[in-house]
């Protein structure tokens, strides 16, 4: 699940999966600066807050989530 506000994107994952998914996102360069992964959530820093909705959708489409 990908959630966003005006400044950040948070992706919730299954427990233990966040690091692997963050690595995938980092390698795809989905208009982001980088990610920080916990156990079951990922903080995504977008390159621009003006395109955050598009970035969130791009990541979700790549990960095949909503």
N, C-alpha and C positions, 0 to 999 in steps of 0.2 A: 504494500500500500504506500503510495507516495502522497505526502501532504506538503503544502507550501503556504507561506505567508509572503509578505513583501520583501523579505530578506533572506530566507533560507528554505531548503527542502529537507524534509525528514522522510526516510524510508524505513518502514517496519518490516522485519524479516522473522523467520523462524529462529528460535534460540540457537546460537552458534553459527548462523549463516552470514551474519553481517560482514565479517572480514572478507570472505570470498566474494560476495556481491559487490562490496566497495571496490575491490581490486578490479573486477570486471568493468565497473563504471569508470574508474580512473583510466583504464586502458582504452576505452571507447572515446574518451574526450568529448563527452556530451555537453559541450558549452559550459564546462565547470572549471573552477580553479583546483578543486580537490575534494577529498572526502575524509571523514573521521568515523571509524566504525567502533561500535561497542559490541555487546553480545548479540542483541536482537534489534538494533537500530543503527541507522547511518545518517550522519549530518553531511549534507552536500552544500558546498559553497559555490553558488553560480557565478559565472563571469560577470553577468550584468543583472541587476534587479529589474531592468526594464523588459527582459525577456524570460522572467522566471517561470511563467506559466508554460511557455513553449519548451523550456528546458525540462521542467517536470514531466511534461507529456512525452518528450523524446526519451527520457530515461524510462518511464513506465512502459512505453511501446517497446523499447529494447528489451526490458525485463518481462514483457508480456503480462503486465498487471493493469489494474484500472487507473 
